[in-house]
Each structure stands twice: as C-alpha cells, then as structure tokens.
Amino acid sequence: MKKIGILGSGFVGQALGNGFLKHGYEVMLGTSKLEKLSDWKKNTGDKGLIGTFQEAAAFGELVVLAVKGTAALNAIQQANPSQLANKTVIDTTNPIAEAPPENGVLKFFTSLDDSLLERLQKTYPAIHFVKAFSCIGSAFMVNPNFPGGKPTMFFCGNDETAKAEVKAILDQFGLDPADMGKAESARAIEPLCMLWCIPGFQHNEWTHAFKLLKLS
C-alpha cells in the first residue's frame, strides 16, 4: 500500500491518520507543533510517524491536506510544492472565514462562482487535487455505522487517475463515493459543510451525514 502523508494535526488529520493506519497504510502526520501530536504518537506507537509539512509531503506517495481553509494555500507552500507534483492530494478543506456563524450558518471567503479547491488547483497546477471528506464530521470519516447505510461522500477533481485512487479509499473507508466531476463542482460540494454544521450550531446535533438516493 502507498505511504500516506497528512498535512495537518487537528481532528481531521488525526482521524484520517488513524483510518489509514487501521487499513494497513504507513502514515506520517505533518505539523508545525510536534508536541500537539504527543498523545497520537503514544497511541499509534511505531506505526504512526510525525514530522514537518515538508517531511510529510516527501514521505507520502499520496497526501492529504487537512488544515483550516484559511491556511490551505500556505500549507502547500510550506510542504514544498515540487514534492507534491504529480501526486494525488486529497483536499479536505473548506473555505470557512474567520468570522462567527450567523444563525448557525458559517461564512465562507469564497463565492458561488469560486471554490477553495479551484484556488489550490490554479495556484499549484502540477498537483492532482481531489476534494473529499469535506462534508462530514471527523468522527464519521472512517467506516461509520449509520442505520440508513453508508453516507455519501461527494468528491471531484480534474485528474481521472487521482479520482479513481481517492474513490478506492472512500470505498475502503466505508463511504459511498459520488463523483461530481471536475474541480468546478467543489463550488457545490464545499457549501455542504455549511449545511452539515447548521444542526450542530443551532441544536448541538453533530451525528448526521448526507445520503444521495437514486432510483435504480
């Protein structure tokens, strides 16, 4: 299996790191604060590696971007974009602005004619970005158990080989992949984060997921 480098040490980075370890991958979490991952390292032992963003980017044959949306572009720069050229990078980020929600609705720094994925792809064209894991809570990213079946995971990106690689991971992680097409589709996928968070902010309900239903 491919080595996985994860840029980010928050809830999403650690949850996905644990998921990849569970499925037999080698994993390195990249962070600017090594002490933040002391408990994670203790729990994963020799299996889980930690390093800088540059080290994680070099280590990973596939890389996950799991930082705040406001830090996404800079995180790729810190990781050294040349080390990520022609690699699949799963973009889990959402363009959440540094402003409080309004009646439970998050504010974004993008518009409906733009997305964070598109900004990343335009700035770093040699990297194969695929948007995924952006419309569900970190607690349900790996083999969740919902009574209604597998949650739908919407994903998109410009490179078909990279998307096929991510689709296989989504299948392995017990999610129902839904390919929405090219990078522009992130304009619709990223705002699902707003919708997912509304019950949480309004009623402290965070244990839900989206399901796309189809007529057979």
KELUM-507868 format. One record per residue (C-alpha): y, x, z; residue in one letter. Coordinates in nm, 4 decimals. Layout:
BEGIN
          y          x          z   code
          Y          X          Z      A
...
END
This chain:
BEGIN
          y          x          z   code
     0.0000     0.0000     0.0000      M
     0.3565     0.1048    -0.0592      K
     0.5699     0.2617     0.2093      K
     0.8484     0.0304     0.3276      I
     1.1961     0.1484     0.4226      G
     1.4144    -0.1040     0.6058      I
     1.7904    -0.0601     0.6250      L
     1.8900    -0.2373     0.9454      G
     1.7660    -0.2598     1.3020      S
     1.8605    -0.6141     1.4038      G
     1.6388    -0.9201     1.4411      F
     1.5644    -0.9457     1.0685      V
     1.4879    -0.5768     1.0238      G
     1.2576    -0.5684     1.3240      Q
     1.0837    -0.8959     1.2354      A
     1.0113    -0.7825     0.8814      L
     0.9144    -0.4376     1.0055      G
     0.6571    -0.5977     1.2332      N
     0.5388    -0.8137     0.9451      G
     0.4822    -0.5216     0.7121      F
     0.3012    -0.3310     0.9885      L
     0.0828    -0.6369     1.0523      K
    -0.0232    -0.6319     0.6878      H
    -0.1051    -0.2617     0.6840      G
     0.2077    -0.1056     0.5349      Y
     0.3742     0.2119     0.6567      E
     0.7236     0.1275     0.7808      V
     1.0415     0.3153     0.8673      M
     1.3412     0.1342     1.0118      L
     1.6759     0.2910     0.9273      G
     1.9531     0.2620     1.1826      T
     2.2794     0.4193     1.2871      S
     2.1823     0.3704     1.6521      K
     1.8392     0.5170     1.7207      L
     1.8487     0.4053     2.0837      E
     1.8645     0.0430     1.9669      K
     1.5043     0.0726     1.8469      L
     1.3536     0.2315     2.1573      S
     1.1636    -0.0856     2.2525      D
     1.0493    -0.1441     1.8951      W
     0.9233     0.2124     1.8728      K
     0.7439     0.1769     2.2062      K
     0.5705    -0.1409     2.0875      N
     0.4693    -0.0064     1.7469      T
     0.3660     0.3427     1.8589      G
     0.2804     0.5880     1.5836      D
     0.2776     0.3138     1.3203      K
     0.6484     0.2383     1.3288      G
     0.8889     0.5131     1.2263      L
     1.2644     0.5226     1.2788      I
     1.5311     0.7272     1.1063      G
     1.8713     0.7157     0.9421      T
     1.9549     0.4936     0.6467      F
     1.9106     0.7928     0.4158      Q
     1.5733     0.8758     0.5645      E
     1.4514     0.5167     0.5392      A
     1.5698     0.4925     0.1781      A
     1.3894     0.8143     0.0877      A
     1.0746     0.7053     0.2748      F
     1.0468     0.3612     0.1212      G
     0.8790     0.3029    -0.2114      E
     1.0101    -0.0487    -0.1573      L
     1.3235    -0.1011     0.0531      V
     1.4580    -0.3974     0.2492      V
     1.8313    -0.4461     0.3059      L
     1.8674    -0.6200     0.6440      A
     2.2227    -0.5687     0.7682      V
     2.5199    -0.8005     0.8173      K
     2.6598    -0.9206     0.4875      G
     2.9928    -0.7517     0.5567      T
     2.8080    -0.4177     0.5839      A
     2.5739    -0.4578     0.2858      A
     2.7609    -0.2571     0.0230      L
     2.8369     0.0231     0.2665      N
     2.4758     0.0357     0.3880      A
     2.3547     0.1101     0.0347      I
     2.6189     0.3813     0.0061      Q
     2.5081     0.5352     0.3376      Q
     2.1475     0.5291     0.2198      A
     2.2448     0.7277    -0.0925      N
     2.2150     0.5001    -0.3993      P
     2.0447     0.7711    -0.6049      S
     1.7469     0.7495    -0.3678      Q
     1.7195     0.3783    -0.4420      L
     1.7495     0.3986    -0.8209      A
     1.4693     0.2071    -0.9964      N
     1.3278     0.0877    -0.6634      K
     1.2862    -0.2736    -0.5587      T
     1.5316    -0.3595    -0.2815      V
     1.4793    -0.6932    -0.1076      I
     1.8244    -0.8254    -0.0210      D
     1.8006    -1.0470     0.2900      T
     2.1758    -1.0554     0.3497      T
     2.4188    -1.3459     0.3466      N
     2.7955    -1.3200     0.2893      P
     2.8934    -1.4516     0.6321      I
     3.2610    -1.3951     0.7035      A
     3.3964    -1.2536     1.0293      E
     3.5144    -1.5973     1.1387      A
     3.3695    -1.8672     1.3652      P
     3.1824    -2.1652     1.2161      P
     3.3804    -2.4831     1.1564      E
     3.1964    -2.7915     1.2857      N
     2.8775    -2.5922     1.2620      G
     2.9420    -2.4656     0.9092      V
     2.9531    -2.0914     0.8542      L
     3.2325    -1.9384     0.6481      K
     3.1472    -1.7092     0.3556      F
     3.3550    -1.4355     0.1954      F
     3.2213    -1.5299    -0.1492      T
     3.2810    -1.8375    -0.3647      S
     3.0511    -2.0696    -0.5586      L
     3.1192    -1.8524    -0.8639      D
     3.0059    -1.5331    -0.6900      D
     2.7351    -1.4082    -0.4558      S
     2.6683    -1.1046    -0.2423      L
     2.3585    -1.0245    -0.4458      L
     2.5676    -1.0123    -0.7624      E
     2.8197    -0.7813    -0.5971      R
     2.5403    -0.5482    -0.4889      L
     2.3806    -0.5519    -0.8344      Q
     2.7116    -0.4921    -1.0112      K
     2.8072    -0.2049    -0.7799      T
     2.4635    -0.0397    -0.7930      Y
     2.3178    -0.1323    -1.1360      P
     2.0282     0.1169    -1.1185      A
     1.8757    -0.0617    -0.8167      I
     1.6439    -0.3605    -0.8643      H
     1.7786    -0.6083    -0.6089      F
     1.5822    -0.9249    -0.5286      V
     1.7293    -1.1900    -0.2989      K
     1.4713    -1.3188    -0.0463      A
     1.4262    -1.4009     0.3241      F
     1.7862    -1.5269     0.3343      S
     1.7307    -1.8968     0.4063      C
     1.5080    -1.8959     0.7146      I
     1.5281    -1.7640     1.0711      G
     1.3765    -1.4256     1.1510      S
     1.1181    -1.5897     1.3795      A
     0.9623    -1.7624     1.0774      F
     0.9718    -1.4881     0.8142      M
     0.6141    -1.3732     0.8638      V
     0.3159    -1.6128     0.8478      N
     0.4910    -1.9107     1.0125      P
     0.2868    -2.2107     1.1214      N
     0.4643    -2.5333     1.0289      F
     0.2742    -2.8638     1.0329      P
     0.4214    -2.9503     0.6926      G
     0.2737    -2.6442     0.5258      G
     0.4230    -2.3211     0.4004      K
     0.8047    -2.3044     0.3945      P
     0.9605    -2.2462     0.0545      T
     1.1206    -1.9063     0.0061      M
     1.3720    -1.9120    -0.2762      F
     1.4198    -1.5771    -0.4486      F
     1.5990    -1.4404    -0.7512      C
     1.6901    -1.1171    -0.9293      G
     1.7326    -0.9622    -1.2712      N
     1.4223    -0.7410    -1.2880      D
     1.0975    -0.9295    -1.3506      E
     0.8722    -0.6491    -1.2248      T
     1.0668    -0.6288    -0.8989      A
     1.0484    -1.0067    -0.8562      K
     0.6725    -1.0023    -0.9099      A
     0.6455    -0.7381    -0.6387      E
     0.8502    -0.9491    -0.3977      V
     0.6573    -1.2652    -0.4849      K
     0.3329    -1.0931    -0.3848      A
     0.4865    -1.0017    -0.0473      I
     0.6089    -1.3591     0.0079      L
     0.2572    -1.4841    -0.0626      D
     0.1158    -1.2300     0.1797      Q
     0.3673    -1.3348     0.4451      F
     0.2542    -1.6964     0.4265      G
     0.5564    -1.8359     0.2422      L
     0.5751    -2.0473    -0.0736      D
     0.7698    -1.8423    -0.3309      P
     1.0106    -2.0273    -0.5622      A
     1.1562    -1.8085    -0.8399      D
     1.5065    -1.9326    -0.9147      M
     1.5783    -1.6881    -1.1967      G
     1.8470    -1.4248    -1.2399      K
     2.0994    -1.2862    -0.9928      A
     2.3486    -1.5687    -1.0508      E
     2.1071    -1.8041    -0.8744      S
     2.1992    -1.6346    -0.5474      A
     2.5192    -1.8417    -0.5648      R
     2.2978    -2.1383    -0.4713      A
     2.0425    -1.9594    -0.2522      I
     2.2850    -1.7835    -0.0171      E
     2.4612    -2.1070     0.0944      P
     2.1231    -2.2373     0.2154      L
     2.1922    -2.0125     0.5131      C
     2.4874    -2.2395     0.5935      M
     2.2663    -2.5469     0.5761      L
     1.9891    -2.3853     0.7838      W
     2.2362    -2.2925     1.0593      C
     2.4104    -2.6308     1.0945      I
     2.1441    -2.7894     1.3209      P
     2.1461    -2.4722     1.5280      G
     2.5195    -2.4633     1.5850      F
     2.5506    -2.8394     1.6354      Q
     2.2345    -2.9193     1.8346      H
     2.0791    -2.5806     1.9239      N
     1.7894    -2.6564     1.6871      E
     1.6598    -2.3423     1.5159      W
     1.2943    -2.4196     1.4484      T
     1.3022    -2.5576     1.0957      H
     1.2576    -2.4435     0.7362      A
     1.3077    -2.5702     0.3816      F
     1.0308    -2.7109     0.1640      K
     1.0621    -2.7716    -0.2105      L
     0.8456    -3.0692    -0.3079      L
     0.7118    -3.1103    -0.6609      K
     0.5288    -3.3857    -0.8464      L
     0.2023    -3.2450    -0.9810      S
END
